[in-house]
């Protein structure tokens, strides 16, 4: 398996993992169509959780498309994201974006999260 795979250890798997991010998310990127919450992770790579509610994205094909694009972005940009635990929440209207628009939006918002995480990491005092 390549280092760019998106295996189980790259995902938030249980309610406790998600709750930890919801309770303490110092890094955020908000947009009318999405919200990304993140916190420093314990591992050496980014872990991702997806919340794509049927309430906001009605069609399963659209929910699956969004999940696929978000996972692909995180998989390809693991090095830039560093060690974070992140939850991606879709909001109403995200399914109306074309793939290229969605990819630009993902790049902009994930870059904001990565920048905030890097600034916080660099600001920590050396042990």
N, CA, C and O atoms as CSV, one atom per row, in Angstrom:
chain,resi,resn,atom,element,x,y,z
A,1,UNK,N,N,0.839,-1.176,0.000
A,1,UNK,CA,C,0.000,0.000,0.000
A,1,UNK,C,C,0.885,1.242,0.000
A,1,UNK,O,O,1.861,1.310,0.747
A,2,UNK,N,N,0.548,2.223,-0.835
A,2,UNK,CA,C,1.385,3.412,-0.944
A,2,UNK,C,C,1.163,4.352,0.226
A,2,UNK,O,O,0.179,4.232,0.956
A,3,UNK,N,N,2.087,5.288,0.399
A,3,UNK,CA,C,1.979,6.250,1.494
A,3,UNK,C,C,0.855,7.249,1.239
A,3,UNK,O,O,0.440,7.960,2.155
A,4,UNK,N,N,0.363,7.310,0.011
A,4,UNK,CA,C,-0.727,8.224,-0.315
A,4,UNK,C,C,-2.101,7.570,-0.217
A,4,UNK,O,O,-3.084,8.154,-0.673
A,5,UNK,N,N,-2.198,6.394,0.357
A,5,UNK,CA,C,-3.493,5.732,0.464
A,5,UNK,C,C,-4.344,6.427,1.521
A,5,UNK,O,O,-3.842,7.247,2.290
A,6,UNK,N,N,-5.620,6.097,1.555
A,6,UNK,CA,C,-6.525,6.667,2.544
A,6,UNK,C,C,-7.137,5.515,3.330
A,6,UNK,O,O,-8.315,5.190,3.177
A,7,UNK,N,N,-6.315,4.911,4.169
A,7,UNK,CA,C,-6.736,3.720,4.897
A,7,UNK,C,C,-7.418,4.078,6.209
A,7,UNK,O,O,-7.619,5.253,6.519
A,8,UNK,N,N,-7.773,3.048,6.977
A,8,UNK,CA,C,-8.505,3.245,8.223
A,8,UNK,C,C,-7.789,4.151,9.208
A,8,UNK,O,O,-8.443,4.926,9.907
A,9,UNK,N,N,-6.468,4.080,9.287
A,9,UNK,CA,C,-5.777,4.906,10.269
A,9,UNK,C,C,-5.709,6.379,9.851
A,9,UNK,O,O,-5.168,7.201,10.589
A,10,UNK,N,N,-6.250,6.721,8.679
A,10,UNK,CA,C,-6.365,8.109,8.247
A,10,UNK,C,C,-7.773,8.656,8.466
A,10,UNK,O,O,-8.093,9.749,7.999
A,11,UNK,N,N,-8.618,7.897,9.176
A,11,UNK,CA,C,-10.007,8.303,9.390
A,11,UNK,C,C,-10.332,8.397,10.867
A,11,UNK,O,O,-9.758,7.688,11.693
A,12,UNK,N,N,-11.255,9.276,11.183
A,12,UNK,CA,C,-11.840,9.294,12.522
A,12,UNK,C,C,-12.927,8.223,12.483
A,12,UNK,O,O,-13.853,8.299,11.675
A,13,UNK,N,N,-12.810,7.223,13.359
A,13,UNK,CA,C,-13.647,6.038,13.214
A,13,UNK,C,C,-14.811,5.947,14.188
A,13,UNK,O,O,-15.823,5.318,13.877
A,14,UNK,N,N,-14.691,6.554,15.348
A,14,UNK,CA,C,-15.769,6.362,16.315
A,14,UNK,C,C,-16.260,7.699,16.864
A,14,UNK,O,O,-15.664,8.748,16.620
A,15,UNK,N,N,-17.350,7.634,17.604
A,15,UNK,CA,C,-17.977,8.843,18.132
A,15,UNK,C,C,-17.022,9.623,19.026
A,15,UNK,O,O,-17.059,10.854,19.039
A,16,UNK,N,N,-16.181,8.939,19.761
A,16,UNK,CA,C,-15.222,9.612,20.637
A,16,UNK,C,C,-14.238,10.463,19.861
A,16,UNK,O,O,-13.904,11.571,20.278
A,17,UNK,N,N,-13.766,9.940,18.718
A,17,UNK,CA,C,-12.853,10.704,17.866
A,17,UNK,C,C,-13.524,11.985,17.366
A,17,UNK,O,O,-12.932,13.064,17.405
A,18,UNK,N,N,-14.769,11.850,16.896
A,18,UNK,CA,C,-15.509,13.009,16.399
A,18,UNK,C,C,-15.769,13.996,17.535
A,18,UNK,O,O,-15.587,15.202,17.366
A,19,UNK,N,N,-16.193,13.488,18.688
A,19,UNK,CA,C,-16.540,14.341,19.819
A,19,UNK,C,C,-15.336,15.141,20.300
A,19,UNK,O,O,-15.471,16.303,20.684
A,20,UNK,N,N,-14.163,14.524,20.279
A,20,UNK,CA,C,-12.943,15.224,20.690
A,20,UNK,C,C,-12.700,16.442,19.808
A,20,UNK,O,O,-12.285,17.492,20.299
A,21,UNK,N,N,-12.955,16.309,18.515
A,21,UNK,CA,C,-12.769,17.442,17.594
A,21,UNK,C,C,-13.857,18.487,17.823
A,21,UNK,O,O,-13.571,19.684,17.849
A,22,UNK,N,N,-15.108,18.039,17.989
A,22,UNK,CA,C,-16.196,18.998,18.214
A,22,UNK,C,C,-15.988,19.775,19.511
A,22,UNK,O,O,-16.297,20.965,19.571
A,23,UNK,N,N,-15.471,19.122,20.547
A,23,UNK,CA,C,-15.289,19.767,21.846
A,23,UNK,C,C,-14.115,20.732,21.866
A,23,UNK,O,O,-14.148,21.732,22.583
A,24,UNK,N,N,-13.083,20.445,21.092
A,24,UNK,CA,C,-11.870,21.260,21.122
A,24,UNK,C,C,-11.315,21.381,19.702
A,24,UNK,O,O,-10.527,20.545,19.260
A,25,UNK,N,N,-11.733,22.423,19.000
A,25,UNK,CA,C,-11.298,22.622,17.618
A,25,UNK,C,C,-10.699,24.017,17.461
A,25,UNK,O,O,-11.393,24.943,17.043
A,26,UNK,N,N,-9.416,24.174,17.793
A,26,UNK,CA,C,-8.807,25.501,17.689
A,26,UNK,C,C,-8.615,25.979,16.243
A,26,UNK,O,O,-8.457,27.177,16.005
A,27,UNK,N,N,-8.627,25.056,15.284
A,27,UNK,CA,C,-8.442,25.442,13.888
A,27,UNK,C,C,-9.778,25.249,13.180
A,27,UNK,O,O,-10.360,24.164,13.206
A,28,UNK,N,N,-10.256,26.328,12.541
A,28,UNK,CA,C,-11.543,26.280,11.862
A,28,UNK,C,C,-11.443,26.987,10.521
A,28,UNK,O,O,-10.671,27.930,10.350
A,29,UNK,N,N,-12.228,26.518,9.589
A,29,UNK,CA,C,-12.406,27.225,8.325
A,29,UNK,C,C,-13.885,27.135,8.000
A,29,UNK,O,O,-14.434,26.047,7.827
A,30,UNK,N,N,-14.520,28.293,7.920
A,30,UNK,CA,C,-15.955,28.337,7.702
A,30,UNK,C,C,-16.269,28.991,6.367
A,30,UNK,O,O,-15.596,29.929,5.942
A,31,UNK,N,N,-17.288,28.484,5.727
A,31,UNK,CA,C,-17.764,28.991,4.449
A,31,UNK,C,C,-19.266,28.714,4.441
A,31,UNK,O,O,-19.718,27.805,5.138
A,32,UNK,N,N,-20.051,29.471,3.674
A,32,UNK,CA,C,-21.496,29.191,3.668
A,32,UNK,C,C,-21.851,27.755,3.273
A,32,UNK,O,O,-22.910,27.260,3.658
A,33,UNK,N,N,-20.982,27.078,2.509
A,33,UNK,CA,C,-21.279,25.719,2.055
A,33,UNK,C,C,-20.582,24.622,2.845
A,33,UNK,O,O,-20.893,23.445,2.660
A,34,UNK,N,N,-19.641,24.977,3.727
A,34,UNK,CA,C,-18.940,23.935,4.469
A,34,UNK,C,C,-18.300,24.494,5.727
A,34,UNK,O,O,-18.156,25.706,5.890
A,35,UNK,N,N,-17.921,23.584,6.606
A,35,UNK,CA,C,-17.212,23.941,7.831
A,35,UNK,C,C,-16.172,22.857,8.078
A,35,UNK,O,O,-16.471,21.666,7.990
A,36,UNK,N,N,-14.953,23.277,8.388
A,36,UNK,CA,C,-13.896,22.337,8.748
A,36,UNK,C,C,-13.454,22.673,10.164
A,36,UNK,O,O,-13.063,23.804,10.452
A,37,UNK,N,N,-13.518,21.687,11.038
A,37,UNK,CA,C,-13.049,21.818,12.414
A,37,UNK,C,C,-11.838,20.912,12.567
A,37,UNK,O,O,-11.852,19.777,12.092
A,38,UNK,N,N,-10.795,21.396,13.222
A,38,UNK,CA,C,-9.592,20.573,13.372
A,38,UNK,C,C,-8.896,20.873,14.687
A,38,UNK,O,O,-9.051,21.946,15.269
A,39,UNK,N,N,-8.131,19.897,15.134
A,39,UNK,CA,C,-7.322,20.041,16.339
A,39,UNK,C,C,-6.034,19.252,16.143
A,39,UNK,O,O,-5.963,18.410,15.247
A,40,UNK,N,N,-5.015,19.505,16.958
A,40,UNK,CA,C,-3.778,18.731,16.809
A,40,UNK,C,C,-4.063,17.236,16.999
A,40,UNK,O,O,-4.819,16.844,17.888
A,41,UNK,N,N,-3.451,16.424,16.159
A,41,UNK,CA,C,-3.655,14.984,16.242
A,41,UNK,C,C,-2.567,14.305,17.045
A,41,UNK,O,O,-1.534,14.902,17.346
A,42,UNK,N,N,-2.811,13.037,17.394
A,42,UNK,CA,C,-1.827,12.277,18.164
A,42,UNK,C,C,-0.829,11.555,17.260
A,42,UNK,O,O,0.296,11.281,17.678
A,43,UNK,N,N,-1.223,11.248,16.043
A,43,UNK,CA,C,-0.355,10.486,15.152
A,43,UNK,C,C,0.580,11.380,14.364
A,43,UNK,O,O,0.777,12.549,14.696
A,44,UNK,N,N,1.151,10.812,13.317
A,44,UNK,CA,C,2.075,11.566,12.475
A,44,UNK,C,C,1.437,11.945,11.143
A,44,UNK,O,O,2.135,12.311,10.197
A,45,UNK,N,N,0.109,11.856,11.070
A,45,UNK,CA,C,-0.602,12.157,9.829
A,45,UNK,C,C,-1.987,12.721,10.155
A,45,UNK,O,O,-2.466,12.629,11.285
A,46,UNK,N,N,-2.608,13.302,9.140
A,46,UNK,CA,C,-3.951,13.851,9.302
A,46,UNK,C,C,-4.979,12.720,9.335
A,46,UNK,O,O,-4.865,11.732,8.610
A,47,UNK,N,N,-5.991,12.894,10.199
A,47,UNK,CA,C,-7.125,11.970,10.216
A,47,UNK,C,C,-8.374,12.778,9.901
A,47,UNK,O,O,-8.518,13.915,10.352
A,48,UNK,N,N,-9.268,12.192,9.131
A,48,UNK,CA,C,-10.434,12.901,8.618
A,48,UNK,C,C,-11.724,12.205,9.004
A,48,UNK,O,O,-11.829,10.980,8.946
A,49,UNK,N,N,-12.704,13.004,9.397
A,49,UNK,CA,C,-14.065,12.534,9.603
A,49,UNK,C,C,-14.984,13.360,8.723
A,49,UNK,O,O,-14.783,14.565,8.568
A,50,UNK,N,N,-15.988,12.723,8.148
A,50,UNK,CA,C,-16.907,13.411,7.245
A,50,UNK,C,C,-18.317,13.412,7.817
A,50,UNK,O,O,-18.803,12.387,8.295
A,51,UNK,N,N,-18.970,14.565,7.767
A,51,UNK,CA,C,-20.371,14.679,8.145
A,51,UNK,C,C,-21.083,15.300,6.950
A,51,UNK,O,O,-21.052,16.514,6.744
A,52,UNK,N,N,-21.722,14.438,6.171
A,52,UNK,CA,C,-22.432,14.868,4.968
A,52,UNK,C,C,-23.901,14.472,5.178
A,52,UNK,O,O,-24.314,13.378,4.795
A,53,UNK,N,N,-24.667,15.355,5.778
A,53,UNK,CA,C,-26.029,15.035,6.192
A,53,UNK,C,C,-27.004,15.012,5.016
A,53,UNK,O,O,-26.942,15.859,4.125
A,54,UNK,N,N,-27.891,14.045,5.029
A,54,UNK,CA,C,-28.937,13.943,4.025
A,54,UNK,C,C,-29.844,15.174,4.071
A,54,UNK,O,O,-30.435,15.563,3.063
A,55,UNK,N,N,-29.943,15.769,5.238
A,55,UNK,CA,C,-30.747,16.985,5.411
A,55,UNK,C,C,-30.234,18.111,4.510
A,55,UNK,O,O,-31.025,18.894,3.983
A,56,UNK,N,N,-28.899,18.193,4.331
A,56,UNK,CA,C,-28.309,19.270,3.536
A,56,UNK,C,C,-28.021,18.858,2.094
A,56,UNK,O,O,-28.160,19.671,1.181
A,57,UNK,N,N,-27.627,17.624,1.885
A,57,UNK,CA,C,-27.305,17.110,0.549
A,57,UNK,C,C,-28.254,15.938,0.291
A,57,UNK,O,O,-27.998,14.819,0.735
A,58,UNK,N,N,-29.335,16.195,-0.419
A,58,UNK,CA,C,-30.421,15.223,-0.536
A,58,UNK,C,C,-30.047,13.945,-1.294
A,58,UNK,O,O,-30.404,12.849,-0.864
A,59,UNK,N,N,-29.348,14.070,-2.392
A,59,UNK,CA,C,-29.102,12.908,-3.246
A,59,UNK,C,C,-27.834,12.169,-2.849
A,59,UNK,O,O,-26.785,12.775,-2.630
A,60,UNK,N,N,-27.951,10.844,-2.760
A,60,UNK,CA,C,-26.816,10.005,-2.368
A,60,UNK,C,C,-25.648,10.161,-3.335
A,60,UNK,O,O,-24.493,10.164,-2.910
A,61,UNK,N,N,-25.926,10.289,-4.605
A,61,UNK,CA,C,-24.850,10.421,-5.584
A,61,UNK,C,C,-24.046,11.697,-5.314
A,61,UNK,O,O,-22.828,11.709,-5.493
A,62,UNK,N,N,-24.715,12.761,-4.887
A,62,UNK,CA,C,-24.018,14.012,-4.567
A,62,UNK,C,C,-23.224,13.888,-3.264
A,62,UNK,O,O,-22.100,14.382,-3.170
A,63,UNK,N,N,-23.812,13.227,-2.261
A,63,UNK,CA,C,-23.082,13.003,-1.004
A,63,UNK,C,C,-21.820,12.203,-1.268
A,63,UNK,O,O,-20.754,12.529,-0.745
A,64,UNK,N,N,-21.930,11.164,-2.071
A,64,UNK,CA,C,-20.774,10.318,-2.376
A,64,UNK,C,C,-19.715,11.074,-3.175
A,64,UNK,O,O,-18.519,10.883,-2.954
A,65,UNK,N,N,-20.146,11.933,-4.102
A,65,UNK,CA,C,-19.202,12.734,-4.892
A,65,UNK,C,C,-18.411,13.669,-3.977
A,65,UNK,O,O,-17.194,13.800,-4.110
A,66,UNK,N,N,-19.106,14.308,-3.062
A,66,UNK,CA,C,-18.447,15.231,-2.142
A,66,UNK,C,C,-17.462,14.482,-1.254
A,66,UNK,O,O,-16.336,14.938,-1.052
A,67,UNK,N,N,-17.881,13.331,-0.723
A,67,UNK,CA,C,-16.977,12.537,0.125
A,67,UNK,C,C,-15.730,12.121,-0.645
A,67,UNK,O,O,-14.617,12.182,-0.124
A,68,UNK,N,N,-15.928,11.702,-1.880
A,68,UNK,CA,C,-14.797,11.263,-2.704
A,68,UNK,C,C,-13.817,12.413,-2.944
A,68,UNK,O,O,-12.605,12.224,-2.833
A,69,UNK,N,N,-14.327,13.593,-3.269
A,69,UNK,CA,C,-13.456,14.735,-3.535
A,69,UNK,C,C,-12.731,15.202,-2.276
A,69,UNK,O,O,-11.556,15.563,-2.341
A,70,UNK,N,N,-13.411,15.199,-1.138
A,70,UNK,CA,C,-12.764,15.619,0.110
A,70,UNK,C,C,-11.672,14.628,0.493
A,70,UNK,O,O,-10.558,15.033,0.826
A,71,UNK,N,N,-11.980,13.323,0.448
A,71,UNK,CA,C,-10.968,12.309,0.769
A,71,UNK,C,C,-9.756,12.431,-0.151
A,71,UNK,O,O,-8.613,12.351,0.299
A,72,UNK,N,N,-10.017,12.624,-1.433
A,72,UNK,CA,C,-8.932,12.733,-2.410
A,72,UNK,C,C,-8.063,13.950,-2.098
A,72,UNK,O,O,-6.837,13.866,-2.175
A,73,UNK,N,N,-8.676,15.069,-1.750
A,73,UNK,CA,C,-7.889,16.253,-1.421
A,73,UNK,C,C,-6.995,15.977,-0.212
A,73,UNK,O,O,-5.802,16.278,-0.239
A,74,UNK,N,N,-7.563,15.414,0.830
A,74,UNK,CA,C,-6.783,15.147,2.050
A,74,UNK,C,C,-5.679,14.131,1.764
A,74,UNK,O,O,-4.556,14.283,2.247
A,75,UNK,N,N,-5.987,13.108,0.990
A,75,UNK,CA,C,-4.986,12.091,0.650
A,75,UNK,C,C,-3.800,12.713,-0.078
A,75,UNK,O,O,-2.652,12.387,0.222
A,76,UNK,N,N,-4.063,13.597,-1.021
A,76,UNK,CA,C,-2.995,14.195,-1.820
A,76,UNK,C,C,-2.225,15.282,-1.077
A,76,UNK,O,O,-1.107,15.620,-1.466
A,77,UNK,N,N,-2.808,15.832,-0.012
A,77,UNK,CA,C,-2.174,16.946,0.696
A,77,UNK,C,C,-1.854,16.614,2.155
A,77,UNK,O,O,-1.821,17.503,3.005
A,78,UNK,N,N,-1.622,15.341,2.436
A,78,UNK,CA,C,-1.322,14.917,3.807
A,78,UNK,C,C,-0.119,15.643,4.385
A,78,UNK,O,O,-0.129,16.033,5.553
A,79,UNK,N,N,0.912,15.826,3.581
A,79,UNK,CA,C,2.142,16.460,4.075
A,79,UNK,C,C,1.892,17.903,4.518
A,79,UNK,O,O,2.423,18.338,5.540
A,80,UNK,N,N,1.086,18.646,3.752
A,80,UNK,CA,C,0.799,20.032,4.100
A,80,UNK,C,C,-0.098,20.137,5.333
A,80,UNK,O,O,0.021,21.088,6.105
A,81,UNK,N,N,-0.994,19.165,5.521
A,81,UNK,CA,C,-1.934,19.220,6.640
A,81,UNK,C,C,-1.267,18.866,7.962
A,81,UNK,O,O,-1.696,19.333,9.017
A,82,UNK,N,N,-0.232,18.054,7.916
A,82,UNK,CA,C,0.462,17.678,9.146
A,82,UNK,C,C,-0.368,16.737,10.005
A,82,UNK,O,O,-1.212,15.996,9.502
A,83,UNK,N,N,-0.118,16.778,11.292
A,83,UNK,CA,C,-0.776,15.879,12.228
A,83,UNK,C,C,-1.979,16.581,12.853
A,83,UNK,O,O,-1.877,17.201,13.912
A,84,UNK,N,N,-3.126,16.468,12.171
A,84,UNK,CA,C,-4.359,17.037,12.706
A,84,UNK,C,C,-5.472,16.001,12.652
A,84,UNK,O,O,-5.439,15.070,11.847
A,85,UNK,N,N,-6.449,16.181,13.517
A,85,UNK,CA,C,-7.703,15.443,13.434
A,85,UNK,C,C,-8.733,16.453,12.959
A,85,UNK,O,O,-8.924,17.484,13.603
A,86,UNK,N,N,-9.402,16.176,11.845
A,86,UNK,CA,C,-10.320,17.151,11.262
A,86,UNK,C,C,-11.671,16.523,10.968
A,86,UNK,O,O,-11.773,15.349,10.614
A,87,UNK,N,N,-12.703,17.339,11.124
A,87,UNK,CA,C,-14.059,16.943,10.744
A,87,UNK,C,C,-14.528,17.924,9.677
A,87,UNK,O,O,-14.477,19.140,9.865
A,88,UNK,N,N,-14.985,17.376,8.555
A,88,UNK,CA,C,-15.507,18.155,7.447
A,88,UNK,C,C,-17.020,18.061,7.493
A,88,UNK,O,O,-17.573,16.963,7.437
A,89,UNK,N,N,-17.699,19.199,7.596
A,89,UNK,CA,C,-19.160,19.230,7.636
A,89,UNK,C,C,-19.685,19.931,6.390
A,89,UNK,O,O,-19.308,21.068,6.104
A,90,UNK,N,N,-20.550,19.254,5.657
A,90,UNK,CA,C,-21.166,19.853,4.474
A,90,UNK,C,C,-22.383,20.658,4.903
A,90,UNK,O,O,-23.132,20.262,5.796
A,91,UNK,N,N,-22.558,21.788,4.251
A,91,UNK,CA,C,-23.732,22.620,4.490
A,91,UNK,C,C,-24.572,22.684,3.218
A,91,UNK,O,O,-24.135,22.280,2.141
A,92,UNK,N,N,-25.762,23.190,3.370
A,92,UNK,CA,C,-26.690,23.307,2.248
A,92,UNK,C,C,-26.036,24.061,1.087
A,92,UNK,O,O,-25.373,25.078,1.294
A,93,UNK,N,N,-26.225,23.560,-0.117
A,93,UNK,CA,C,-25.719,24.230,-1.312
A,93,UNK,C,C,-24.395,23.691,-1.819
A,93,UNK,O,O,-23.998,24.006,-2.941
A,94,UNK,N,N,-23.702,22.890,-1.027
A,94,UNK,CA,C,-22.404,22.360,-1.463
A,94,UNK,C,C,-22.568,21.470,-2.692
A,94,UNK,O,O,-21.686,21.423,-3.550
A,95,UNK,N,N,-23.689,20.767,-2.776
A,95,UNK,CA,C,-23.933,19.872,-3.904
A,95,UNK,C,C,-24.189,20.622,-5.210
A,95,UNK,O,O,-24.182,20.012,-6.280
A,96,UNK,N,N,-24.413,21.923,-5.140
A,96,UNK,CA,C,-24.678,22.702,-6.354
A,96,UNK,C,C,-23.395,23.148,-7.056
A,96,UNK,O,O,-23.442,23.650,-8.179
A,97,UNK,N,N,-22.247,22.964,-6.394
A,97,UNK,CA,C,-20.972,23.363,-6.992
A,97,UNK,C,C,-20.482,22.286,-7.957
A,97,UNK,O,O,-20.629,21.090,-7.703
A,98,UNK,N,N,-19.897,22.730,-9.067
A,98,UNK,CA,C,-19.256,21.801,-10.000
A,98,UNK,C,C,-17.962,21.300,-9.370
A,98,UNK,O,O,-17.464,21.902,-8.419
A,99,UNK,N,N,-17.416,20.212,-9.887
A,99,UNK,CA,C,-16.202,19.624,-9.315
A,99,UNK,C,C,-15.044,20.611,-9.238
A,99,UNK,O,O,-14.360,20.674,-8.217
A,100,UNK,N,N,-14.811,21.387,-10.302
A,100,UNK,CA,C,-13.678,22.323,-10.272
A,100,UNK,C,C,-13.899,23.433,-9.244
A,100,UNK,O,O,-12.953,23.847,-8.573
A,101,UNK,N,N,-15.134,23.918,-9.115
A,101,UNK,CA,C,-15.427,24.931,-8.094
A,101,UNK,C,C,-15.232,24.354,-6.694
A,101,UNK,O,O,-14.675,25.004,-5.809
A,102,UNK,N,N,-15.699,23.132,-6.515
A,102,UNK,CA,C,-15.573,22.470,-5.214
A,102,UNK,C,C,-14.104,22.240,-4.866
A,102,UNK,O,O,-13.708,22.430,-3.717
A,103,UNK,N,N,-13.297,21.835,-5.838
A,103,UNK,CA,C,-11.879,21.616,-5.584
A,103,UNK,C,C,-11.172,22.914,-5.208
A,103,UNK,O,O,-10.316,22.912,-4.323
A,104,UNK,N,N,-11.512,24.014,-5.860
A,104,UNK,CA,C,-10.924,25.317,-5.496
A,104,UNK,C,C,-11.329,25.707,-4.078
A,104,UNK,O,O,-10.503,26.188,-3.302
A,105,UNK,N,N,-12.598,25.500,-3.742
A,105,UNK,CA,C,-13.082,25.817,-2.403
A,105,UNK,C,C,-12.387,24.950,-1.355
A,105,UNK,O,O,-11.982,25.451,-0.306
A,106,UNK,N,N,-12.246,23.654,-1.634
A,106,UNK,CA,C,-11.555,22.757,-0.709
A,106,UNK,C,C,-10.115,23.210,-0.501
A,106,UNK,O,O,-9.626,23.242,0.628
A,107,UNK,N,N,-9.435,23.561,-1.598
A,107,UNK,CA,C,-8.042,23.998,-1.486
A,107,UNK,C,C,-7.935,25.230,-0.593
A,107,UNK,O,O,-7.074,25.298,0.284
A,108,UNK,N,N,-8.809,26.197,-0.821
A,108,UNK,CA,C,-8.768,27.444,-0.044
A,108,UNK,C,C,-9.024,27.175,1.440
A,108,UNK,O,O,-8.294,27.680,2.292
A,109,UNK,N,N,-10.052,26.387,1.754
A,109,UNK,CA,C,-10.429,26.166,3.149
A,109,UNK,C,C,-9.428,25.260,3.872
A,109,UNK,O,O,-9.069,25.535,5.018
A,110,UNK,N,N,-8.974,24.188,3.221
A,110,UNK,CA,C,-7.983,23.313,3.854
A,110,UNK,C,C,-6.661,24.045,4.042
A,110,UNK,O,O,-5.955,23.801,5.021
A,111,UNK,N,N,-6.315,24.945,3.115
A,111,UNK,CA,C,-5.090,25.731,3.267
A,111,UNK,C,C,-5.177,26.630,4.491
A,111,UNK,O,O,-4.188,26.813,5.201
A,112,UNK,N,N,-6.359,27.194,4.743
A,112,UNK,CA,C,-6.555,28.023,5.940
A,112,UNK,C,C,-6.328,27.199,7.207
A,112,UNK,O,O,-5.659,27.649,8.137
A,113,UNK,N,N,-6.892,25.986,7.236
A,113,UNK,CA,C,-6.728,25.114,8.405
A,113,UNK,C,C,-5.256,24.751,8.587
A,113,UNK,O,O,-4.732,24.815,9.699
A,114,UNK,N,N,-4.587,24.370,7.494
A,114,UNK,CA,C,-3.175,23.977,7.574
A,114,UNK,C,C,-2.316,25.144,8.046
A,114,UNK,O,O,-1.388,24.945,8.831
A,115,UNK,N,N,-2.608,26.357,7.582
A,115,UNK,CA,C,-1.841,27.534,7.982
A,115,UNK,C,C,-2.013,27.800,9.476
A,115,UNK,O,O,-1.037,28.071,10.176
A,116,UNK,N,N,-3.247,27.723,9.964
A,116,UNK,CA,C,-3.505,27.938,11.394
A,116,UNK,C,C,-2.804,26.880,12.240
A,116,UNK,O,O,-2.238,27.188,13.289
A,117,UNK,N,N,-2.844,25.637,11.781
A,117,UNK,CA,C,-2.191,24.556,12.526
A,117,UNK,C,C,-0.676,24.746,12.533
A,117,UNK,O,O,-0.029,24.527,13.557
A,118,UNK,N,N,-0.111,25.149,11.404
A,118,UNK,CA,C,1.340,25.364,11.326
A,118,UNK,C,C,1.766,26.526,12.215
A,118,UNK,O,O,2.800,26.455,12.880
A,119,UNK,N,N,0.974,27.596,12.228
A,119,UNK,CA,C,1.296,28.741,13.085
A,119,UNK,C,C,1.263,28.340,14.549
A,119,UNK,O,O,2.144,28.723,15.320
A,120,UNK,N,N,0.257,27.574,14.937
A,120,UNK,CA,C,0.151,27.133,16.329
A,120,UNK,C,C,1.299,26.202,16.688
A,120,UNK,O,O,1.846,26.275,17.789
A,121,UNK,N,N,1.661,25.329,15.757
A,121,UNK,CA,C,2.761,24.384,16.001
A,121,UNK,C,C,4.078,25.135,16.152
A,121,UNK,O,O,4.877,24.803,17.028
A,122,UNK,N,N,4.317,26.135,15.317
A,122,UNK,CA,C,5.560,26.913,15.377
A,122,UNK,C,C,5.609,27.829,16.593
A,122,UNK,O,O,6.692,28.202,17.046
A,123,UNK,N,N,4.454,28.192,17.121
A,123,UNK,CA,C,4.403,29.081,18.278
A,123,UNK,C,C,4.620,28.355,19.606
A,123,UNK,O,O,4.858,28.984,20.638
A,124,UNK,N,N,4.537,27.030,19.567
A,124,UNK,CA,C,4.726,26.250,20.800
A,124,UNK,C,C,6.162,26.368,21.286
A,124,UNK,O,O,7.090,26.289,20.481
A,125,UNK,N,N,6.363,26.555,22.586
A,125,UNK,CA,C,7.740,26.629,23.092
A,125,UNK,C,C,8.437,25.283,22.980
A,125,UNK,O,O,7.816,24.232,23.132
A,126,UNK,N,N,9.724,25.332,22.715
A,126,UNK,CA,C,10.514,24.095,22.612
A,126,UNK,C,C,10.649,23.465,23.976
A,126,UNK,O,O,10.820,24.178,24.965
A,127,UNK,N,N,10.574,22.111,24.065
A,127,UNK,CA,C,10.692,21.448,25.374
A,127,UNK,C,C,12.085,21.504,25.918
A,127,UNK,O,O,12.344,20.993,27.007
